[in-house]
């Protein structure tokens, strides 16, 4: 009888954790108090569940809540990401664009932060921008001094970017002065990761093709690990994030080689 009861309790706990993950993925983040009220359990129970889910790599805990970790089975859309952490992304984009220097050719990754970096690039000098992002290509195409090369390939509806070997093969023929890259997660142990192998292939080739590399991403990317690794943190000259990444953690990434800017 006790063994049977134990199985029932386990099933209930697993169902509760499944609902927590589903809620986090729908909303982008959850609070302990709100989810406890919704599920009719104590906040301590929710905290234990979040701890278990974090150990599985499904969520990342924050003060008072958690947000979902993107994985092979779950990835947010570009439309959803565009509305998150907007002030931080604007500051990061401005700092990233300031690193352009004398670069004449630039790779611009897909994603909301790279799109903001593209908008912040100067338009008063000749510049060639290579990108897989349809939104970035459209945003820059009207600039008279900017040449836009849109990589061919299959378009992913959720991110509006081209992927697969067509895009990677084109990149392999280039030598690019500066690449601005994003990721779904960056960690000291596992490097830069993304959920989709097709996206990873393009990002990996962009790293290989570029002389300088800049990673730009908000604090929530740090410590997150997704399915496909495309680069090590030490492959980057500069890492730019916001001030919510603790200074001591930024210092640890800096010990790997990149300059780390918190803006």
Buried (B, 14 or more C-beta within 10 A) or exposed (E): EEEEEEEEEEEEBEEBBEBBBEBBBEBEBBBBEBBBEEBEBEBEBBBBBBEBBBEEBBBBBBEEBBBBBBBEEBBBEBEEBBEBBEEBBBBBBBBBBEBBEEBEBBBBBBBBBBBBBBBBBEEEEEBBBBBBBBBBBEBBEEBEEBBBBBBEBEEBEEBBBBBBBBBBBBBEEBEBBBBBBBBBBBBBEBBBBBBBBBBBBBBBBBBBBBEBBBBBBBBBBBBBBBBBBBBBBEBBBBBBBBEEBEEEBBEEBBEBEBEBBBB
